[in-house]
Amino acid sequence: HVQLVESGGGSVQAGGSLRLSCAASGYTYNRNCMAWFRQAPGKEREGVAFLHSGGGTTYYADSVKGRFTISRDNAKNTVYLQMEDLEPEDTAMYYCAARSRSYSTTGRLLPGYYDYWGQGTQVTVS
């Protein structure tokens, strides 16, 4: 049974920072793909950062490039999203996602690319 549990969300002022964590259990992601998505009220779920754990490849949405960094700790089976210089537009529920199928460069920031999802953690920037 695969479980993804996010933590680290909260309220922060514009220009501040937060680090989100996604702890994976029942899922060996060392050679697979994980990502962070976000969804604001009334908007579609948006992919913001991708990580291929095997090769360390990362990919970011233009809206967060240069401000967000996705990383992993294999020993802890945890993926992180370091968010810097936060803006009110970053306010959303943030979700961790994992893929168990083979790697593809197509659709890495689209929800259908992923097989497992966490429950989300709220980030509010004012």
Contacts in CASP RR format, 6 or more apart in sequence:
PFRMAT RR
TARGET T0000
AUTHOR 0000-0000-0000
METHOD contacts of the structure
MODEL  1
HVQLVESGGGSVQAGGSLRLSCAASGYTYNRNCMAWFRQAPGKEREGVAF
LHSGGGTTYYADSVKGRFTISRDNAKNTVYLQMEDLEPEDTAMYYCAARS
RSYSTTGRLLPGYYDYWGQGTQVTVS
1 26 0 8 1.000
2 24 0 8 1.000
2 25 0 8 1.000
2 26 0 8 1.000
2 27 0 8 1.000
2 98 0 8 1.000
2 100 0 8 1.000
2 115 0 8 1.000
2 116 0 8 1.000
3 24 0 8 1.000
3 25 0 8 1.000
3 26 0 8 1.000
3 27 0 8 1.000
3 118 0 8 1.000
4 22 0 8 1.000
4 23 0 8 1.000
4 24 0 8 1.000
4 27 0 8 1.000
4 96 0 8 1.000
4 97 0 8 1.000
4 98 0 8 1.000
4 116 0 8 1.000
4 117 0 8 1.000
4 118 0 8 1.000
5 22 0 8 1.000
5 23 0 8 1.000
5 25 0 8 1.000
5 118 0 8 1.000
5 119 0 8 1.000
6 20 0 8 1.000
6 21 0 8 1.000
6 22 0 8 1.000
6 94 0 8 1.000
6 95 0 8 1.000
6 96 0 8 1.000
6 118 0 8 1.000
6 119 0 8 1.000
6 120 0 8 1.000
6 121 0 8 1.000
7 20 0 8 1.000
7 21 0 8 1.000
7 23 0 8 1.000
7 121 0 8 1.000
8 18 0 8 1.000
8 19 0 8 1.000
8 20 0 8 1.000
8 21 0 8 1.000
8 121 0 8 1.000
9 18 0 8 1.000
9 20 0 8 1.000
9 94 0 8 1.000
9 121 0 8 1.000
9 122 0 8 1.000
9 123 0 8 1.000
10 18 0 8 1.000
10 121 0 8 1.000
10 122 0 8 1.000
10 123 0 8 1.000
10 124 0 8 1.000
11 124 0 8 1.000
11 125 0 8 1.000
11 126 0 8 1.000
12 18 0 8 1.000
12 86 0 8 1.000
12 123 0 8 1.000
12 124 0 8 1.000
12 125 0 8 1.000
12 126 0 8 1.000
13 125 0 8 1.000
13 126 0 8 1.000
14 86 0 8 1.000
14 87 0 8 1.000
14 88 0 8 1.000
14 125 0 8 1.000
14 126 0 8 1.000
15 84 0 8 1.000
15 85 0 8 1.000
15 86 0 8 1.000
15 87 0 8 1.000
15 125 0 8 1.000
16 84 0 8 1.000
16 85 0 8 1.000
16 86 0 8 1.000
16 125 0 8 1.000
17 82 0 8 1.000
17 83 0 8 1.000
17 84 0 8 1.000
17 85 0 8 1.000
17 86 0 8 1.000
18 83 0 8 1.000
18 86 0 8 1.000
18 123 0 8 1.000
19 80 0 8 1.000
19 81 0 8 1.000
19 82 0 8 1.000
19 83 0 8 1.000
20 36 0 8 1.000
20 80 0 8 1.000
20 81 0 8 1.000
20 83 0 8 1.000
20 94 0 8 1.000
20 96 0 8 1.000
20 121 0 8 1.000
20 123 0 8 1.000
21 78 0 8 1.000
21 79 0 8 1.000
21 80 0 8 1.000
22 34 0 8 1.000
22 36 0 8 1.000
22 78 0 8 1.000
22 79 0 8 1.000
22 80 0 8 1.000
22 81 0 8 1.000
22 96 0 8 1.000
22 118 0 8 1.000
23 76 0 8 1.000
23 77 0 8 1.000
23 78 0 8 1.000
24 34 0 8 1.000
24 77 0 8 1.000
24 78 0 8 1.000
24 79 0 8 1.000
24 98 0 8 1.000
25 77 0 8 1.000
27 77 0 8 1.000
27 98 0 8 1.000
27 100 0 8 1.000
27 116 0 8 1.000
28 77 0 8 1.000
29 53 0 8 1.000
29 72 0 8 1.000
29 77 0 8 1.000
29 79 0 8 1.000
29 98 0 8 1.000
30 53 0 8 1.000
30 54 0 8 1.000
30 74 0 8 1.000
31 53 0 8 1.000
31 54 0 8 1.000
32 52 0 8 1.000
32 53 0 8 1.000
32 54 0 8 1.000
32 98 0 8 1.000
32 99 0 8 1.000
32 100 0 8 1.000
32 103 0 8 1.000
33 50 0 8 1.000
33 51 0 8 1.000
33 52 0 8 1.000
33 53 0 8 1.000
33 98 0 8 1.000
33 99 0 8 1.000
33 103 0 8 1.000
33 108 0 8 1.000
33 113 0 8 1.000
33 114 0 8 1.000
34 50 0 8 1.000
34 51 0 8 1.000
34 53 0 8 1.000
34 70 0 8 1.000
34 72 0 8 1.000
34 79 0 8 1.000
34 96 0 8 1.000
34 97 0 8 1.000
34 98 0 8 1.000
34 99 0 8 1.000
35 47 0 8 1.000
35 48 0 8 1.000
35 49 0 8 1.000
35 50 0 8 1.000
35 51 0 8 1.000
35 70 0 8 1.000
35 96 0 8 1.000
35 97 0 8 1.000
35 98 0 8 1.000
35 99 0 8 1.000
35 108 0 8 1.000
35 109 0 8 1.000
35 113 0 8 1.000
35 114 0 8 1.000
36 47 0 8 1.000
36 48 0 8 1.000
36 49 0 8 1.000
36 68 0 8 1.000
36 70 0 8 1.000
36 79 0 8 1.000
36 81 0 8 1.000
36 94 0 8 1.000
36 95 0 8 1.000
36 96 0 8 1.000
36 97 0 8 1.000
37 45 0 8 1.000
37 46 0 8 1.000
37 47 0 8 1.000
37 48 0 8 1.000
37 94 0 8 1.000
37 95 0 8 1.000
37 96 0 8 1.000
37 97 0 8 1.000
37 109 0 8 1.000
37 111 0 8 1.000
38 45 0 8 1.000
38 46 0 8 1.000
38 47 0 8 1.000
38 48 0 8 1.000
38 90 0 8 1.000
38 92 0 8 1.000
38 93 0 8 1.000
38 94 0 8 1.000
38 95 0 8 1.000
38 123 0 8 1.000
39 45 0 8 1.000
39 46 0 8 1.000
39 92 0 8 1.000
39 93 0 8 1.000
39 95 0 8 1.000
40 91 0 8 1.000
40 92 0 8 1.000
40 93 0 8 1.000
43 92 0 8 1.000
45 95 0 8 1.000
45 111 0 8 1.000
46 61 0 8 1.000
46 63 0 8 1.000
46 92 0 8 1.000
46 109 0 8 1.000
47 61 0 8 1.000
47 109 0 8 1.000
47 110 0 8 1.000
47 111 0 8 1.000
48 60 0 8 1.000
48 61 0 8 1.000
48 63 0 8 1.000
48 64 0 8 1.000
48 68 0 8 1.000
48 81 0 8 1.000
48 109 0 8 1.000
49 58 0 8 1.000
49 59 0 8 1.000
49 60 0 8 1.000
49 61 0 8 1.000
49 64 0 8 1.000
49 68 0 8 1.000
49 69 0 8 1.000
49 70 0 8 1.000
49 81 0 8 1.000
50 57 0 8 1.000
50 58 0 8 1.000
50 59 0 8 1.000
50 60 0 8 1.000
50 70 0 8 1.000
50 108 0 8 1.000
50 109 0 8 1.000
51 57 0 8 1.000
51 58 0 8 1.000
51 70 0 8 1.000
51 71 0 8 1.000
51 72 0 8 1.000
51 79 0 8 1.000
52 58 0 8 1.000
52 103 0 8 1.000
53 72 0 8 1.000
53 74 0 8 1.000
53 79 0 8 1.000
56 72 0 8 1.000
58 69 0 8 1.000
58 70 0 8 1.000
59 108 0 8 1.000
59 109 0 8 1.000
60 66 0 8 1.000
60 68 0 8 1.000
60 70 0 8 1.000
61 109 0 8 1.000
63 89 0 8 1.000
64 83 0 8 1.000
64 90 0 8 1.000
66 84 0 8 1.000
67 83 0 8 1.000
67 84 0 8 1.000
67 85 0 8 1.000
67 86 0 8 1.000
68 81 0 8 1.000
68 82 0 8 1.000
68 83 0 8 1.000
68 84 0 8 1.000
69 81 0 8 1.000
69 82 0 8 1.000
69 84 0 8 1.000
70 79 0 8 1.000
70 80 0 8 1.000
70 81 0 8 1.000
70 82 0 8 1.000
71 79 0 8 1.000
71 80 0 8 1.000
71 82 0 8 1.000
72 78 0 8 1.000
72 79 0 8 1.000
72 80 0 8 1.000
73 79 0 8 1.000
73 80 0 8 1.000
79 96 0 8 1.000
81 94 0 8 1.000
83 90 0 8 1.000
83 123 0 8 1.000
86 123 0 8 1.000
86 125 0 8 1.000
87 125 0 8 1.000
88 125 0 8 1.000
88 126 0 8 1.000
89 125 0 8 1.000
90 123 0 8 1.000
90 125 0 8 1.000
91 123 0 8 1.000
91 124 0 8 1.000
91 125 0 8 1.000
91 126 0 8 1.000
92 122 0 8 1.000
92 123 0 8 1.000
93 120 0 8 1.000
93 121 0 8 1.000
93 122 0 8 1.000
93 123 0 8 1.000
94 120 0 8 1.000
94 121 0 8 1.000
94 122 0 8 1.000
94 123 0 8 1.000
95 117 0 8 1.000
95 118 0 8 1.000
95 119 0 8 1.000
95 120 0 8 1.000
96 117 0 8 1.000
96 118 0 8 1.000
96 120 0 8 1.000
97 111 0 8 1.000
97 113 0 8 1.000
97 114 0 8 1.000
97 116 0 8 1.000
97 117 0 8 1.000
97 118 0 8 1.000
98 114 0 8 1.000
98 115 0 8 1.000
98 116 0 8 1.000
98 117 0 8 1.000
99 113 0 8 1.000
99 114 0 8 1.000
99 115 0 8 1.000
99 116 0 8 1.000
100 115 0 8 1.000
100 116 0 8 1.000
101 115 0 8 1.000
104 113 0 8 1.000
107 113 0 8 1.000
END
